[in-house]
Amino acid sequence: MNSMHPVGLLKKMMPQEAKRRQARNVAIGDRYEQRDGPVSLWVVERISEVRMSRFPLVRLARVGHPDITKTVSLSALASQNEYRVAV
């Protein structure tokens, strides 16, 4: 019996071109604000491809407090449910 490794299965489910298309919508330097809680602005510092994830990971730094960082999936930014583009 021939079985496929889970990572290979995920790669087949989401082709690389679709991942690249989503990554183009988010760029280093883009600013987002968190929807819940007090207003906090975050700037994209880095976008990283992760072999075990369907979506790239995005490192955010808090504007005015660069020592405060967080890592979220690209899908969290793209969905606009948790974060919205800051104007």
C-alpha positions in Angstrom: 0.0 0.0 0.0 1.3 3.4 -1.0 0.6 6.3 1.4 1.4 10.0 1.0 3.2 12.0 3.7 0.9 14.6 5.2 3.2 17.5 4.1 3.0 16.2 0.5 -0.7 16.0 0.7 -0.9 19.6 2.0 1.3 20.8 -0.9 -1.0 19.2 -3.4 -4.0 20.8 -1.7 -2.6 24.3 -2.0 -0.3 24.8 -4.9 2.7 27.1 -4.5 1.3 29.7 -6.9 -1.7 30.2 -4.6 0.6 30.8 -1.6 2.7 33.3 -3.6 -0.4 35.1 -4.7 -1.5 35.6 -1.1 2.0 36.6 0.0 1.9 39.4 -2.6 -1.0 41.0 -0.8 1.1 41.5 2.3 4.4 43.2 2.2 7.2 44.1 4.6 6.4 47.6 6.0 2.6 47.1 5.7 0.7 48.3 8.8 -2.2 46.5 10.5 -4.3 47.3 13.5 -5.7 44.7 15.8 -9.5 44.6 15.8 -10.2 43.6 19.4 -9.1 45.5 22.5 -7.3 48.8 22.6 -6.0 50.2 19.3 -2.6 48.8 18.6 -0.7 49.2 15.4 1.6 46.5 14.0 4.1 46.6 11.1 5.1 43.6 9.0 8.8 42.9 9.6 9.3 39.5 7.9 7.4 36.9 5.9 8.7 33.4 6.2 7.8 30.2 4.3 7.4 27.3 6.6 7.5 23.8 5.2 5.0 22.3 7.7 2.4 25.1 7.2 -0.1 25.8 4.4 0.5 29.5 4.9 3.6 31.6 5.4 4.2 33.1 8.8 4.4 36.9 9.3 6.4 38.6 12.0 4.8 41.8 13.3 6.3 44.5 15.5 4.3 46.9 17.5 4.6 50.5 16.2 6.3 52.6 18.9 7.4 49.4 20.8 9.7 47.5 18.4 10.7 45.1 21.2 7.1 43.7 21.3 6.7 41.3 18.4 4.3 38.5 17.5 4.1 35.9 14.7 0.8 35.2 12.9 -0.1 33.2 9.9 -0.6 35.0 6.6 -4.2 33.8 6.6 -4.8 35.7 9.8 -3.9 39.0 8.1 -5.6 38.1 4.8 -8.9 37.2 6.4 -9.2 40.6 8.0 -11.1 39.0 11.0 -8.4 39.7 13.6 -6.5 42.5 11.9 -7.4 45.2 9.4 -5.1 47.3 7.2 -4.3 50.5 9.1 -5.0 53.8 7.2 
